[in-house]
Amino acid sequence: MSADNVLLAVPNISEGRDQEKVARIAGADPALLDIHSDVDHNRSVLTYGGDPEAIEAEVAAMIERAVRELDLREQQGAHPRFGVVDVLPFVPYSVQEDVALKAATGLVWTTAETSGVPIHFYERAAEDRRTLPQLRRWLRETNPPVHPSAGVICVGVRDPLIAFNVNIEGSLDDALRVASEIRSDDIRALGFELPSRGLAQVSMNLVALHQTGPAKAHEAVASLVDAIVDCEIVGLVPNHVLKELKTVPLREPVRSVEQALDTIR
């Protein structure tokens, strides 16, 4: 596949324990580049990449499958969620931003005709450019109409970011304290408990990679805790970040977007 016409979509679905169900929702299209599931969060992050029209079609089909397979009223997990397809950002990897905006806005009509799940926009898909945390706050405060079993979908257009988790020895209170202290314009951070491992987690979205990457975020957490057990990347990373990750104690190997695209060319 040419790297000159690639749109990425990174939906977060509210299922991370039943891997057969996750696989059915994710589908078997070659555009599916990666699946990352977490049992404690009970959440999976899917990454699709390829021709924009093909990505639009596959994401719409994935939403239909998720609405059919999942019921938000039965979902339990550490990660907060508002929908069975909770977050769906489009990333203009090597296309113009208007291509990603077209894909985002097109979902409104597609889902209205198929599943009827309301869509709310954030980042550059939203007229007011509200961030995802701001959209989540608005959803909590206003309680807008929702699909009875599927909730809502938060759809955005954004630059690449890195979802980076640091797993620590300590309690949920420790993770919440650290997340509060390191939270900034560059780092969006939450604290979670990981019952399956007997650990706590500082979960971060690194949204300004030119200023704060995984190594710097790891150092920030390390300065505030007694012991870091390991770290993990959720999904794929830009290729230039791989070298930096060699300094971080990763739990599992990491692939870049470019490496994943190479497998389907």
Summary of the structure (lengths in Angstrom):
residues: 265
radius of gyration: 17.6
end to end distance: 3.8
largest distance: 52.3
contacts: 900
relative contact order: 0.14
helix: 34%
strand: 28%
